[in-house]
């Protein structure tokens, strides 16, 4: 059954005070919210009337009013949107302005953090995007911090983006919301273009080195997923066959984003100048805004915009044919040159090489880099490579970070190496995390190795805090794998535990299984 409306008891919110409700329409869930043509090929305007007591209500609409005496909210979206972009949220929410056309909404206990993360940044990103791809057409760009049970990292609804962290990809306002893929089999049209555009925005805002670092991290994750699924897996195609009865959301994976990005990047390189390609994308947006398109619309527009490339028959270049990009399984046919990011990626490669060289020179490894000064993407790239090599044979290191993306990877290393003294940190993390993207990888690793009984113990203590869908998924993970082992005493550790020591003992029951976790990272 498709679940669109998520009703949360107070204990599933940050404030633990009042109930909360939100909707998640992507990709075909809004049919359980209201009668609609639940396909991205159909767009329309909409209006809504919501009556509620003692709750603030927001929707993804360009206009809203509140009749206080009747406790009625009225909303109107004046531009055509597909059904999945109609969104609603209601709860104990307050707001703060963070820019001339942006406001952040959050539960009272979370608002100060939300302000500190986003104040001034959204306008900076919007201005950069407008310089590349034309005016922001939706009026306001408001943001709602949702409780951690929100099933994805972010959903960029028009006018009202839903997030659970400070991760934003504003490019969807142009690619995805304004111009939408007409079929779910071509989701790369929105996701690949949005990823490319977002990295152009990032380059304008933070520089090319940072963009190359982010791309290297995400392409690493793509190849990790390829290793898991196999190069002949049909889900690695850009144009995926959607079988009857299959939820289109099941087709979304790193290929949709990163292989799609690589194809768009390849098109930009054919132009010889990113600025020329930006001009094409502005014209593409202007031509197709508020409509839905197929891949041939994009490619025909590209060749018509660049008649010199059309004369060269670039669409049929041997080994890089457009049709092959769309329909071949496996990795991207070409990947971007990331040499401009070497100032940020080289320290990662150096430390990883020192860490994995036999015999380990711990002093050299420890002094080669100060991780406290690294960018988030540098640290997660390094930890992902350590995870690929786990279980490790030896090593000493201690890593404490408030960033959940760093902590989840570090704790996976702890689990995959059966380092019992630090398991209390795993317990503490799972006791305070209710987000799918952070809990599932740890439970998968705990149940793959020798720590299934430890996982069961944590789950029984925390299951009432979890959203029912997440609870069911974890139960499925716990029902598979090894038989439960005797419980391990993990209460002895303290926050002052000395540096981690991974001794020379490799458990045959623990393997380097790759977890399909999300790779959205706050930089």
C-alpha positions, 0 to 999 in steps of 0.5 A: 500500500502506498503511504502518502500522509504520515501521521506522527505521535508527539514522541516521533517529533523533535519537541516531543510535545505535539502531533505532526503530519506531513505528506510525501507524494513522490513518486506516485503516492499522492493518489492516496491523498486526493484524486488525481492523474498521478503521472509526471506527464500531467500538470495543473494548477491547484487550490486547497482549503484546510481546516485545523485547530491548534496547528500551523499548516503549510503547502507547496503553493504560491498564495496562502491565507488564514481565516483565523475566526474559522481556523481555515487555511486557503492555498493556491498554486498558480503555476501548473505542477505534476501531482507529486509536487503537491505537499502539505505539512502541519505541526508545531512550527515557527519561522524566521526569515533567512533572506529576502524571499526565503523563510525557514520553518521548524519546531521551536527547539530546532529553529535556532540550529536551522537559522544558523545553518541556512541564514543568508545562504539560500539567497546566495545560491538562488542568485548564483542559479539565476545568473546561470539558468534564468529567473527563479519562477516560484516567488518564494523559496521557503524551507521546512525542517521535518522530523527525522522520520521523513523518508528521504533527505530532501524534497524540493516542492515548489515554494516549500522544500522539505528537509531533515538536515541543511542539505539543499539542491535548489536546482530542482526549481528549474530542472524537475519542477519547472521542466519535468520528465514526462515518464518515470522511466526517464527520471534522469532527465530531472535528476541528472540535469539537476545534479549538473546544474547544482554543481555549476551553482556550487562551482560559482559559490564555492569554487571548482575544487570543491565541486570536483571533490563532491563529484569524486565522492559521489562517483565513488559511491556509484562504482560501489553500487555498480560492484554490488549490483553488477554491470549487467543490471538493467537498473543501471540504464538511464532509460529503465523499463518500468514493469506494471505494478512496480513503484517508480520510486524503486527505480531511483538510484545513483545511476539516475543521478550520477550516470545522468550527470555524466551524460549531461556533463558529456553534452556540456563538453561537446560544446567546448565551453560550460558557458555555451551549455548554460545558454542552451539550458536557459533556452531549454527552460524557457521553451519547456517550463511548466511542461513535461518532456522526454529525452528526445526533446532534450537531445533534439533541442541540444542539436538544434541549438548547436547546428555545428555539432549536429553537422558533426553527427556527435549523436553517433560518435563511436562508443559514445552514441546518445542511444548507448548512453540512454540504453546501455547497462554499466558505468557511465561511458565517460566521466568528468575530469576532476583534476581541479579538485586535486588540492582536496582529494590528494590529502585523502588519497595520501592518508588512505595509502598510509593507513592501508600500507603494510606495516602501518606507520601510525605516527606518519599516518596520524601526522599526515592530515588534520581531519578537524580541518577537512571538508565534510566530503573529504572525511566521508570520502576517506571513511568510505574507502576505509569501509570498502577495505573493512575489516581492517587488520590494524590501526589506531584512530579516534574520530568524534564529529557532530556531522551525522554523515561522518559519524555513521561511516565511522560507526560502520567501521567500528561495527565491521571491525568488531571493536567492542569498546566503542559499541556504546557509541553505536548504541547512543547513535541508534538511540537518538537517530530515527532517520532511515538513511542513518539507521538502516546501514548500521542495522545491516552491518550489525546483522551481517557480522557477529553483533546481531544480538546487540542489534536486537537489544537496541531495537527492542529499546527504541522501536516505539520511537521509530516510524512504523515503516522504518520499524518494519524494515528493521524487523526484516533485517533482523529476521535474516542473517546469523543466529543471535549470539550472547549479548555483549556488555557495551556499557563500559565505554565512556565518552573519554574512551582512548583512541580506537585500536583495531587489533590484528584479528579478523572475524570470518563472520564479518565481511565487507558488504556494501550498504546502499545508503544515501549519499547526500552530504551536507558540506 
